[in-house]
Amino acid sequence: MVEDARNRFAEDVFGHVVTKDGKVLISWQGRTVTTVAGKAADKLIAKLAVADRREVQHLLARATGHFKH
């Protein structure tokens, strides 16, 4: 379970799309903010496949680099 003391991951503010060429496009409130490609994208896709909703939000936040803000 993801530690979320401030309950920031209760809402689905992050979204993602996996493209045909294996990139992960991460959006925040409907706006694309980060693209992950290569080996990092492969690892992220594997983690997203087995994560629950809150964990997905946490993984996407970490991938954007703004998970502490």
C-alpha atoms as an extended CHARMM CRD file, in Angstrom:
* protein
*
        69  EXT
         1         1  MET       CA              0.0000000000        0.0000000000        0.0000000000  PROA      1               0.0000000000
         2         2  VAL       CA              1.2360000000        3.4600000000       -0.8620000000  PROA      2               0.0000000000
         3         3  GLU       CA              1.7520000000        5.7990000000        2.0860000000  PROA      3               0.0000000000
         4         4  ASP       CA             -0.3910000000        8.8810000000        1.4860000000  PROA      4               0.0000000000
         5         5  ALA       CA             -0.6700000000       10.8880000000        4.7170000000  PROA      5               0.0000000000
         6         6  ARG       CA             -2.2310000000       13.8750000000        2.9640000000  PROA      6               0.0000000000
         7         7  ASN       CA             -4.6800000000       11.7450000000        0.9600000000  PROA      7               0.0000000000
         8         8  ARG       CA             -3.3900000000       13.2090000000       -2.3050000000  PROA      8               0.0000000000
         9         9  PHE       CA             -3.9530000000       10.0340000000       -4.2820000000  PROA      9               0.0000000000
        10        10  ALA       CA             -7.6420000000        9.7420000000       -3.3850000000  PROA      10              0.0000000000
        11        11  GLU       CA             -8.5450000000       11.4980000000       -6.6390000000  PROA      11              0.0000000000
        12        12  ASP       CA             -7.4380000000       10.4770000000      -10.1170000000  PROA      12              0.0000000000
        13        13  VAL       CA             -5.5410000000       13.5900000000      -11.1630000000  PROA      13              0.0000000000
        14        14  PHE       CA             -2.9600000000       11.7050000000      -13.2350000000  PROA      14              0.0000000000
        15        15  GLY       CA             -3.7400000000        9.7290000000      -16.3650000000  PROA      15              0.0000000000
        16        16  HSD       CA             -1.6230000000        7.7810000000      -18.8020000000  PROA      16              0.0000000000
        17        17  VAL       CA             -1.6280000000        6.3950000000      -22.3190000000  PROA      17              0.0000000000
        18        18  VAL       CA              0.7350000000        3.7280000000      -23.6340000000  PROA      18              0.0000000000
        19        19  THR       CA              1.5630000000        4.3550000000      -27.2920000000  PROA      19              0.0000000000
        20        20  LYS       CA              2.1930000000        1.7070000000      -29.9460000000  PROA      20              0.0000000000
        21        21  ASP       CA              5.9300000000        2.3650000000      -29.8280000000  PROA      21              0.0000000000
        22        22  GLY       CA              6.0830000000        1.7520000000      -26.0600000000  PROA      22              0.0000000000
        23        23  LYS       CA              6.1110000000        5.2980000000      -24.7310000000  PROA      23              0.0000000000
        24        24  VAL       CA              4.0160000000        6.3360000000      -21.7370000000  PROA      24              0.0000000000
        25        25  LEU       CA              2.3440000000        9.7270000000      -21.9940000000  PROA      25              0.0000000000
        26        26  ILE       CA              1.4760000000       10.9930000000      -18.5160000000  PROA      26              0.0000000000
        27        27  SER       CA             -1.1650000000       13.6620000000      -18.0850000000  PROA      27              0.0000000000
        28        28  TRP       CA             -2.1310000000       15.7600000000      -15.1010000000  PROA      28              0.0000000000
        29        29  GLN       CA             -5.7060000000       17.0100000000      -15.0520000000  PROA      29              0.0000000000
        30        30  GLY       CA             -6.0530000000       16.1590000000      -18.7460000000  PROA      30              0.0000000000
        31        31  ARG       CA             -2.8630000000       17.8960000000      -19.9180000000  PROA      31              0.0000000000
        32        32  THR       CA              0.1810000000       15.8720000000      -21.0380000000  PROA      32              0.0000000000
        33        33  VAL       CA              3.0750000000       16.7840000000      -18.7660000000  PROA      33              0.0000000000
        34        34  THR       CA              5.6490000000       13.9810000000      -19.1880000000  PROA      34              0.0000000000
        35        35  THR       CA              6.6600000000       11.3620000000      -21.7250000000  PROA      35              0.0000000000
        36        36  VAL       CA              8.5520000000        8.2880000000      -20.5460000000  PROA      36              0.0000000000
        37        37  ALA       CA             10.3530000000        6.1700000000      -23.1420000000  PROA      37              0.0000000000
        38        38  GLY       CA             12.8180000000        3.2990000000      -23.4150000000  PROA      38              0.0000000000
        39        39  LYS       CA             13.6930000000        1.0190000000      -20.5200000000  PROA      39              0.0000000000
        40        40  ALA       CA             12.0970000000        3.3940000000      -18.0080000000  PROA      40              0.0000000000
        41        41  ALA       CA              8.8030000000        3.1250000000      -19.9080000000  PROA      41              0.0000000000
        42        42  ASP       CA              9.0370000000       -0.6740000000      -19.9630000000  PROA      42              0.0000000000
        43        43  LYS       CA              9.5280000000       -0.7630000000      -16.1840000000  PROA      43              0.0000000000
        44        44  LEU       CA              6.7100000000        1.7170000000      -15.6020000000  PROA      44              0.0000000000
        45        45  ILE       CA              4.2930000000       -0.2250000000      -17.8200000000  PROA      45              0.0000000000
        46        46  ALA       CA              5.0470000000       -3.4330000000      -15.9050000000  PROA      46              0.0000000000
        47        47  LYS       CA              4.4410000000       -1.7200000000      -12.5450000000  PROA      47              0.0000000000
        48        48  LEU       CA              1.2360000000       -0.0580000000      -13.7460000000  PROA      48              0.0000000000
        49        49  ALA       CA             -0.1350000000       -3.4050000000      -14.9270000000  PROA      49              0.0000000000
        50        50  VAL       CA             -0.2110000000       -4.8370000000      -11.3940000000  PROA      50              0.0000000000
        51        51  ALA       CA             -0.9120000000       -1.6640000000       -9.3820000000  PROA      51              0.0000000000
        52        52  ASP       CA             -4.2080000000       -0.6640000000       -7.8050000000  PROA      52              0.0000000000
        53        53  ARG       CA             -5.7520000000        2.7570000000       -8.4700000000  PROA      53              0.0000000000
        54        54  ARG       CA             -3.9120000000        4.5980000000       -5.6740000000  PROA      54              0.0000000000
        55        55  GLU       CA             -0.5940000000        2.9820000000       -6.5660000000  PROA      55              0.0000000000
        56        56  VAL       CA             -1.0780000000        4.0190000000      -10.2060000000  PROA      56              0.0000000000
        57        57  GLN       CA             -1.5090000000        7.6230000000       -9.0950000000  PROA      57              0.0000000000
        58        58  HSD       CA              1.6320000000        7.3730000000       -6.9700000000  PROA      58              0.0000000000
        59        59  LEU       CA              3.7010000000        5.8140000000       -9.7740000000  PROA      59              0.0000000000
        60        60  LEU       CA              2.5830000000        8.4590000000      -12.2560000000  PROA      60              0.0000000000
        61        61  ALA       CA              3.3190000000       11.2550000000       -9.7830000000  PROA      61              0.0000000000
        62        62  ARG       CA              6.8190000000        9.8830000000       -9.2070000000  PROA      62              0.0000000000
        63        63  ALA       CA              7.4050000000        9.5690000000      -12.9540000000  PROA      63              0.0000000000
        64        64  THR       CA              6.6040000000       13.2600000000      -13.4280000000  PROA      64              0.0000000000
        65        65  GLY       CA              9.1030000000       14.2290000000      -10.7380000000  PROA      65              0.0000000000
        66        66  HSD       CA              6.5460000000       16.2820000000       -8.8130000000  PROA      66              0.0000000000
        67        67  PHE       CA              5.4060000000       13.7930000000       -6.2160000000  PROA      67              0.0000000000
        68        68  LYS       CA              6.7440000000       15.7960000000       -3.2560000000  PROA      68              0.0000000000
        69        69  HSD       CA              5.0120000000       19.0720000000       -4.1590000000  PROA      69              0.0000000000
